[in-house]
Amino acid sequence: MASQEEVLQAIQEYTRLSNGNLRLRKMNRDWSKLVQFNTTDTSFDFFMKVKEGEIVETGVGKVDLPDIIISATSEIFCDMFWGDLNPTQKYLSGELQVKGSQEDIMRLDAISAVIWPE
């Protein structure tokens, strides 16, 4: 089980890398979403606000009316945000669950392909 601080550090590193990836920013320039990350093995959760392809805010806690809800263990989130695993594999195995519109789920898959190419 990862600590709250470890997950938050992993999210912050992902934010730095994502915002610095020009291809990813261009691809998502029309995408603004509020994403909720629910840990299934701890009592803490995280959020990420994306505005026009840029991650503009991250933090600890639940948000009202998220566009996308992603659930997994704290370890999966850490490994995913540090880039140690491709989330598509965990999604297909059911260890990572995503609730959102079909368009948003497809967008997340495209983001995964850019960040975690196989």
FIDO-681256 format. One line per field, with one value per residue: y, z, x of N, C-alpha, C, O in turn; residue in three letters. Coordinates in steps of 0.1 Angstrom, whole numbers, plus 2048, in hexadecimal, padded with zeros to 3 digits. Layout:
N
nyy: c(Y;...)
nzz: c(Z;...)
nxx: c(X;...)
cayy: c(Y;...)
cazz: c(Z;...)
caxx: c(X;...)
cyy: c(Y;...)
czz: c(Z;...)
cxx: c(X;...)
oyy: c(Y;...)
ozz: c(Z;...)
oxx: c(X;...)
code: c(ala;...)
// end
This chain:
118
nyy: c(7F4;816;835;853;86A;85F;858;871;87E;86E;875;890;88F;882;896;8AB;89E;898;8B2;8BC;8AF;8B5;8A9;89B;8B0;8BF;8AC;8AA;8C3;8CC;8C1;8C1;8B8;8AB;895;87A;866;849;837;815;807;817;834;84C;863;871;88D;89C;8B8;8BF;8D6;8DF;8CC;8D0;8C8;8D8;8D8;8C4;8AE;8A3;891;890;89A;8AF;8A3;895;890;878;85A;847;829;817;804;814;80F;807;81F;82F;821;824;840;846;83A;81F;80B;802;80F;804;7E8;7E2;7EB;7DA;7C3;7C7;7D2;7ED;805;818;832;845;859;848;855;862;84D;841;856;856;83D;844;857;846;837;849;851;839;827;807)
nzz: c(800;7F7;805;80C;806;7F4;7DE;7D7;7D0;7BA;7A8;7A5;798;780;776;771;75C;74A;743;738;720;700;6EA;6F6;703;6ED;6E0;6F3;6F5;6F3;709;727;748;767;77D;792;7A9;7B9;7D3;7DA;7EF;804;819;80C;7F1;7D0;7B9;798;784;763;74A;72A;721;732;752;76D;788;7A4;7BF;7E1;7EB;7E7;7CB;7BF;7A8;794;773;76B;77B;78A;797;7AC;7BD;7D4;7CE;7B3;7A8;7AF;7A1;787;783;787;771;76F;768;74E;74D;73E;73E;758;759;746;754;769;780;781;780;76C;76A;756;739;719;706;716;722;70C;705;71B;716;6FF;709;71A;707;6FC;712;71E;709;6F9)
nxx: c(808;806;810;7FD;80C;81F;80F;806;81E;825;810;815;82E;826;815;828;837;823;818;82F;831;82F;822;80D;7FF;7F6;7E6;7D1;7C6;7AC;79F;791;78E;782;791;78D;79F;79B;7A7;7A8;7B2;7B8;7AE;7B0;7AC;7B1;7B4;7B3;7B5;7AF;7B5;7AF;7C2;7D8;7E4;7D8;7D3;7D8;7D0;7C8;7AB;787;773;758;741;752;760;76C;772;78A;794;7AA;7C4;7DA;7F5;7F4;7ED;804;818;80E;80E;829;832;839;828;811;7F2;7DD;7E0;7D9;7BF;7B2;7B4;7A3;7AC;7AF;797;781;76A;756;74E;74C;75C;76E;77B;787;798;7AA;7B6;7C4;7D5;7E4;7F1;802;812;81B;827;826)
cayy: c(800;822;840;85E;872;858;859;87F;880;868;87D;89C;88C;880;8A3;8B1;898;89A;8C0;8BF;8A7;8BD;8A1;898;8BC;8C2;8A2;8AC;8D1;8CE;8B8;8C7;8AE;8A9;887;875;85A;843;82C;80A;801;822;83D;858;864;87C;893;8A2;8C0;8C1;8E0;8E0;8C4;8D2;8C5;8E5;8D6;8B6;8AF;898;892;88D;8A6;8AE;8A1;892;88A;86B;854;83C;822;80C;805;81F;80A;808;82E;833;81B;82A;84E;846;835;812;802;808;80D;7FC;7DA;7E1;7EE;7CE;7B8;7CB;7D8;7FB;807;826;836;851;857;840;85E;865;840;840;860;851;833;84A;85D;83B;833;853;851;82C;81F;7F9)
cazz: c(800;7F6;80D;805;800;7E8;7D2;7D3;7C9;7AC;7A0;7A2;78E;774;772;76B;750;740;73F;730;714;6F6;6E2;6FE;705;6E0;6DE;6FC;6F6;6F4;713;735;750;775;77E;7A0;7AA;7C5;7D7;7DF;7FB;80F;81B;806;7E3;7CA;7AE;78E;77B;756;742;71D;720;73D;760;773;796;7AA;7CE;7E9;7EF;7DD;7C4;7BB;79A;78B;765;76A;788;788;7A4;7AC;7C9;7D5;7C8;7A5;7A4;7AF;795;77A;782;786;764;771;762;745;753;735;742;765;755;740;75E;773;78C;780;77B;767;768;74E;72C;710;700;71F;724;700;706;725;70F;6F6;712;71E;6FB;6FA;71D;720;6FD;6FC)
caxx: c(800;80E;80B;7F7;817;825;806;805;82A;824;807;81C;838;81F;811;834;83A;818;818;83B;830;828;819;801;7F8;7F0;7DC;7C7;7C3;79D;79A;791;787;785;793;78E;7A6;797;7AF;7A0;7B8;7BA;7A3;7B2;7AA;7B8;7AD;7BB;7AD;7B6;7AF;7B5;7CE;7E2;7E0;7D9;7D2;7D7;7CF;7C2;79D;77D;76E;74A;73E;75E;75D;771;776;793;796;7B4;7CC;7E4;801;7F2;7EE;812;81F;809;813;838;836;83E;81F;807;7E5;7D4;7E0;7D1;7B1;7AD;7B3;799;7B2;7AD;789;77F;75C;756;749;754;765;779;783;78F;7A3;7B3;7BD;7CD;7DF;7ED;7F9;80D;81B;820;827;82A)
cyy: c(80C;82C;84B;867;86C;85A;867;883;87A;870;88A;89A;889;88D;8AB;8AB;89A;8A8;8C4;8B7;8AE;8B6;89E;8A4;8C0;8B9;8A5;8BB;8D5;8C6;8BF;8BE;8AF;89A;884;868;854;837;821;804;80B;82A;84A;857;870;881;89A;8AB;8C2;8CC;8E2;8D9;8C6;8CF;8D1;8E3;8C8;8B8;8A2;89B;88F;89B;8A4;8AC;89F;88D;87C;866;848;836;817;80D;810;81B;80B;816;832;82E;821;838;84F;840;826;807;809;805;805;7EE;7D9;7E3;7E1;7C3;7BB;7D1;7E7;7FD;816;828;844;84F;84E;848;860;859;83E;84A;85C;846;839;851;852;837;83D;852;844;823;811;7F5)
czz: c(800;800;805;7FF;7F4;7DC;7CD;7CB;7BB;7A3;79C;797;780;76E;76B;75D;745;73B;736;722;70A;6EE;6E9;700;6F8;6DE;6E7;6FE;6F7;6FF;721;73E;75F;778;78D;7A0;7B8;7C8;7DE;7EC;806;810;814;7F7;7DD;7BE;7A5;786;76F;74F;735;71C;72A;74A;768;783;79A;7B9;7D4;7EC;7E4;7D7;7C1;7AC;790;77D;764;778;785;796;7A2;7BA;7C9;7CE;7B8;7A0;7A4;7A3;788;779;781;778;764;76B;758;74B;74B;73A;74F;762;74F;74A;769;77F;78D;779;777;764;761;741;723;709;709;722;718;700;710;71E;706;6FE;716;713;6F9;705;720;714;700;6F3)
cxx: c(809;808;805;801;81D;81C;806;812;82A;81B;80E;827;831;81A;81C;837;82F;817;824;83B;828;81E;80C;7F9;7F0;7E4;7CF;7C3;7B5;797;79C;788;78B;785;794;795;7A2;7A0;7A6;7A5;7BB;7AE;7A5;7B0;7B0;7B0;7B7;7B1;7B5;7AE;7B7;7C2;7D9;7DC;7E2;7D8;7D1;7D6;7C9;7B4;794;778;75F;749;74A;758;761;775;77E;796;7A1;7BB;7D6;7F1;800;7F3;7FC;819;81B;80F;822;83C;83B;835;816;7F9;7DB;7D4;7D8;7C2;7AB;7AC;7A9;79F;7B1;79F;787;770;75D;74F;752;75F;771;782;78C;79B;7AE;7BC;7C7;7D8;7E9;7F6;805;817;822;81F;82C;836)
oyy: c(80E;82C;84B;86C;873;85C;86A;88A;881;872;88F;8A3;88E;88F;8B1;8B3;89C;8AA;8CD;8B9;8AE;8BB;89F;8A4;8C4;8BD;8A2;8BE;8DF;8C4;8C1;8BD;8B3;893;88A;85F;85A;82E;825;7FB;807;829;854;84D;879;87B;89D;8A6;8C7;8CB;8E5;8DD;8BE;8D2;8D6;8ED;8C0;8C2;899;8A7;88C;8A5;898;8B3;8A6;886;874;86E;83F;83D;810;816;815;824;80F;819;839;835;823;83B;858;842;822;7FC;815;7FA;800;7E7;7CF;7DD;7DD;7BA;7B3;7D5;7ED;7F8;81E;820;84D;843;84D;843;860;85A;83A;847;85D;845;834;851;854;834;838;853;843;819;80F;7EA)
ozz: c(808;802;7F9;7F4;7EA;7D1;7C1;7C2;7B1;797;791;78E;776;762;760;754;73A;72F;72E;71A;70A;6EA;6E4;6FF;6F9;6DA;6E3;708;6FC;6FF;725;73B;762;776;794;798;7C2;7C0;7E6;7F2;810;809;816;7F1;7E5;7B9;7A9;780;76F;74D;735;716;72A;74E;76A;78A;793;7BF;7CD;7EF;7D8;7DE;7C0;7A5;787;77C;75D;780;77E;79F;799;7C2;7BE;7C8;7B1;796;79B;79C;77F;76E;77B;774;75A;76A;75A;74D;750;73A;750;769;753;748;771;788;797;76E;77F;75E;766;73E;726;707;705;723;719;6FC;70D;721;705;6F9;716;715;6F4;703;723;713;708;6F3)
oxx: c(812;7FB;806;7FF;821;821;806;812;82F;81E;80C;829;836;81B;81A;839;832;816;823;844;81C;813;801;7EC;7E4;7D9;7C4;7BC;7B1;78B;7A7;77C;796;77B;79C;791;7A6;7A1;79D;79F;7C1;7A4;79D;7B2;7B5;7A7;7C2;7A7;7C1;7A2;7C2;7CC;7E2;7D1;7EE;7DC;7CB;7DA;7C6;7B0;798;779;75B;750;74C;74E;75A;77B;77A;79A;7A1;7B8;7D9;7F8;809;7F9;800;820;823;814;827;847;841;838;813;7F6;7D1;7C9;7D1;7BA;7A0;7A3;7A6;797;7B3;79D;78C;769;762;74B;75E;76A;77D;78E;798;7A6;7B9;7C8;7D3;7E4;7F5;802;80F;823;82E;818;835;83B)
code: c(met;ala;ser;gln;glu;glu;val;leu;gln;ala;ile;gln;glu;tyr;thr;arg;leu;ser;asn;gly;asn;leu;arg;leu;arg;lys;met;asn;arg;asp;trp;ser;lys;leu;val;gln;phe;asn;thr;thr;asp;thr;ser;phe;asp;phe;phe;met;lys;val;lys;glu;gly;glu;ile;val;glu;thr;gly;val;gly;lys;val;asp;leu;pro;asp;ile;ile;ile;ser;ala;thr;ser;glu;ile;phe;cys;asp;met;phe;trp;gly;asp;leu;asn;pro;thr;gln;lys;tyr;leu;ser;gly;glu;leu;gln;val;lys;gly;ser;gln;glu;asp;ile;met;arg;leu;asp;ala;ile;ser;ala;val;ile;trp;pro;glu)
// end
